Amino acid sequence: MRNIWQLSCFARAHRGTFLGACLTFLFSTLVSIVQLSRIYIYRGPIEVYINVWHIYSLGFILNLLLLLSASEPVNSWLAMAFVKTRFKDPKAGVLNLGDAKTSGAQEGFLASDWCQLLPQGMKTFDVQSGASLRDYRVDVIVNPLTEVYAETDLANRTSLKALTQFIDNGGVVVCGGGLPFFWMVDYHDLSQGIQGFTGSFLDMYAGSVFPAKSPDDALTVSMQRTRHPRLASLLDTWLYKTFGIMTTLGDAQDVSLYKVNDSYFSSIIKEGEQIVVKEFRSPFRCDSEDSKLIPLVKASWQFDKHSVECYPIAAINHGAGYVLIFAMRLESKNKELISAAIASVLKKLKEKGHLD
């Protein structure tokens, strides 16, 4: 099913070429029928030949089938069928850095904790950060380093591109602790700590005002641009540039979680249960036409005297796959909540082939 869906995606990306080929084969078929053209395989007492229009009509039919598979309804159906097949018996890989520690690892939430939160009986593997995901053949990737990830190629972000391709091809990436893949560390030299961001530096301006020396003189104002090495724009990150996701700003704040109107996700919060989490960088809007934000729970984010509905647990659809975000400070008390959310996502993918 995977190969059929990928063939459909290829045809969708080259619809113009296949349409031209389809028309060419159709015209050639009609001409060869009129001319009664033949290709002789053997001439003798018994002649063996092939009518040319048979060959052209076969080419026409094949190109027509590819064009039909490239249509939105058929391509979507094939994608859902592929995802349902993939998640009948999914395997999970947990990114790790061996014994190395980074500022992204939270003491109360280790890689081993994430393995315990996955559905019982699900096969899990330790995936070395920077390794080829194809070598492991997993369906779910868990990044236990909160907003940090290990990059094998800081200049070209090879690891990040591989994860994006993994999502496009129907995989699920699970992230927690804030804005996914915001900080980069060098996989080859972890001792250096944070080496950059997936976004651009945040420009700040510091001003100074110098008083006038005499009543006739004007005030002097000096503005100087500065860039703090640990500050970056939240509007130019991997999450926004790839998926168009806007997130909340500021420090973490306590929010109460509420159910969404979905039969699969409503079970994440038990009836009558009051859950409060420390929300941090929750998605609240998707600006991309190629992605879709799917809330699993909702909350109200407060700023000044205003409030905005945000989604501390949400999935982002891109291609045939998803990013599953737990935008909160990870605490031991949240383990049951996170486990229930992961289980509901995997169950819906297995039964429906999609989350929306």
N, C-alpha and C positions, 0 to 999 in steps of 0.2 A: 504493500500500500504506500510505503514511503516513496518508492521509485516512481509510482504512478502520479503521486501528488507533485513530486519534484519535476516530472515531465510536464505536468500541467502548468506549473509556475514558469518553466522555461518557455512554453508556448505563449503564456500570458505576457512575458517580457518581450516576445518577438512576434506579436500578432500581425504586424504589418507584413513581415516576411512570409509568414504562413498564408496570409490572405492572398498575397501576390502569387505564391506557388499554387494555391488552390485554383485561382482563376486561370493560370497558365495551363494546368493539367486539364481543366474543364474544356478550354478552347481546343487543346490538342486532341482530346478525346473525340470531340464533335468532328474535327477535321479528318481524323483517321477513320471514323465511321463512314464518312462520305466517300473517302478515297479507297476504302477497303484495303488499307495497308496491312501487309503481313510480314512477319519475320520467319523465314524458313529455317527449321532446325535440321531437316533431312529431306532430300529430294530423291525419289526413287519410285518403285511401283506404288509405294504408299508415301504420300507426302505428310510430313509432320511440320506444323507451323503454329505460330501464335499470332493472333490478331493484335495489332499494335494498340488498338483502342482498349484492349484488356489491361495493358501495362499502364496506359495513361489514366484509365479509370481507377485503377488501384492507387496510384499516386494521389488522385483527386480525393478518394475516400479517406486515405490516411491523413491528408492535410486538413480535410473537413473535420475529422474526429479531433485532431489537435486544436483546431479553432474552437470547437464546442467545449473542449475541456478547459480552454482558457477563459471562458465566460465566468462572470462573478459567481453565479449560483453553483455551477459545477465545481469550480476551484475551491469554494468555501466548503462544499460537501466533502470533497476529497480531503481537505485539510482536517475537518472534524473526524472523518473516518480514520485518518492516519493517527491523530492524537488519541482517539479511543483505543486503537490497537496498541499504541506505544505505552499507554498507562494502565494496561491490564495487569502488568507485573513490572512496575517501574523499579529502577535502581537509582540510588542516590550517591553522590560523591561530595565529601566535605573537604573544602580547600584547607590545606594546612601548611605550616612553615616548619615542620619538624619540631625541634626543641626551641626554636627561636621565639622570642617574645617581642611584641610590638605594642605601641600605645593603643592599638585598636582592640586588643583582647580585654574583655571585661572579666574580672575575677569570678563574678557570680554566674557567668555564662561562657563556658568553655566549649571547645569543639565536641568533646564527649557528651556535653549536655544536649547539643543539637541532635546528635545521633539518637539519643533517648527520646527526643520529641517527635521523631519520625514514626509513622505507623508501625505497629508491632509486626515483625516478620519481614519488613522491607530490607532488602539487601543494601548495605552501605559500604563505601570504599573511602579510604583516605586518598585524596587526590593532591599531589604535590603542586603547589601554586607554580604556574609557569609551564606545567606539563601540557601535552596535547590532549584536549578533551576527547578527541576521537579514539585515542588509545584505551580509554576507560569505558566507553560505550555506556554512559550513564544518562538518565533522563532528568534528574534533578541535581542541581549544584547548590550547595549551601556555603555561603561565605560567613564564617564565624567571627570575622575581624571588624564587625560594625561598619564604620565608614571607610575603613582602610582596606586596600588590597595590594598584593604583591605583583609588580610589573616586571616582565623579563626584558622589555625594551622601552625605556623611558622616553626615548625620542619618537617612537612610532606607536606606542601603546598597543603592542601586539596582543598582549593578554586580554586587554579590554575589548579589542576587536573580535577576538576568538569567542569571548563570552556573548557578545552581541550576535554573532553568527549562530551560536548555540541556541539562543532565544528564537531567532528567525526560523530555525529549523525545527521548532516544536519543543524545545527544552524549557525547563522552569528553573529560574535562578532565585534563591531565597536569601534575603538580606534583612538584617535587623540592626537597631541601634541608632538610626538616623538616616542621613542621605547616602544612598548606596554608592560605593566606589568613588568617594569624593577625594580621599587622600591616597597618594601613591607612595609605596616604599620599593626600593630596588631589591628585587629578588636575589640578585647576585651579591649584594652587600647590605644585609639588613641592619648592621650596626650603625649605619648612617641615619637611621630613622626616616622621618617624613622627607620625601624628595620632591614633592610637587602635588598638583591638583589635577583633576580632570577638567577644570574650568580655567578661566583667566584670572590674573591678579586683580585685586580690588584696589582701585586708585582712591586715595584720600588726599585731602588738601588741608594743610595746617596754615593758619593765618596769624599774622602779628600786626598790631596797630601801634604806630609810633606817634606820640603827641606832637602837636605843632610847637615849633620853637618860639614863635611869636604870634600875635593875634592875626597878622596878615598871612601867615602860612597855613596850608591845608594839612589835614591829617594824612599820614603815610600808611598805606596798607600793603603788606607783603603776603603773598600766597605761594606756598611751596608744595609740590606734589610729592607724596610719599607712598611707598608700597610696603606694607607689613608682610614679612615672609610667611605668616600663617593665616593670612586672610585672602579669600578668593571670592569672586562673584558667584552667587547662587543661581544666576540667570544664564550661566554659560557652562554648566556642568554636563557630564555624560548623561545624566538623567533628563536634563532639559533638551540638550542638542539632539539626542537620539529619540526620545519619547515625547518631548514637549510638555514635561510635567513641572508644574509650579508647586512649590512647597511653602509651608509656614516658615516664619523667620523668628529671630530672637532666641531666648533661652527656653529650656524645657519647662513645661507647665503641666500641672495636674488637670486632666480632663476625664469626664465620665463617658464611657462607651455606650452606644445604643445599637440596637439591631438594624439591619437593612432588610428590605422586602425581597428576600430570596429564600426559597425553601431549603437550600443547601447551607447558606451562610447564616441563617437566623439561629441555627443550633450552636453557633460559636459562643453565644452568650445564653446561659440557661435562663429559663423563665423566672423572673423576679430577682435575678442576680444583679448586684451593683458592682461594676468594675471600674476602678480608677487607675489610670496609667500616667506616666510622665511623657506626654506627647513631645516629640522632637522631629522637626522637618517632615510633617505629614503632607502627603499630596492633597491638593484641593482642586486642581484644574488641569486639564490636558489641552494643550494648544495645537497638537499635531493631528493632521488628517490621517496619518498612517498608524496611529496608536489609539488605544482606548483605555481610559481609567475605569476600573471596576471596583467599587467600594465593597469591602467585606464587613466592616463596622464603620460607624460614623461617630463624630464628636463635634463639639463647638469650640473653636479656637478663639480666644479673647485677645484683642489688642486695643489699647486705649479704651474707648467706650463702645467699641464695635465688636462684632463676632462674625465668624465665617465658618461654615460647615466644612470640616476636614475629615480625612479618612486615615486614622493611625494604622489600620491594617487594610491594605489594598493590593490589587493585582493590576499590572499594566500589560495589555495585550500588544504584541508587536510581531508581525509575521504570523507564524503558527504557534508561537510560544508566549511565555509570560515571565514577568518579574514580580515576585511576591515580596512585598515590603512590610516590615514591622517597624514603623516610624515612632519609636519610643525608646526610652532608656530601659535596657534589658535588666530585669530583676528576677530573682528566683520565684517570686509570687506570680509572675506572668507565664510560667512554663505551661500550665494547663491551658491557658488561653491560646498560646502559640501552637501547642500541639493540636488543639481542636481546629484551629484555622487551617493548618497544613493538611490535616485529615480531610476537611471539607473540600478543599481545593482538589486534592488528588481524587477524591470520590467523584466529584463532578466531571473532572476530565475523563475519568474512566467510563462514566455512564453517558455523558453528553458530548464529550469531545471539545468543549469550549466552556468558558466561565461567564460569558455575558448572556 
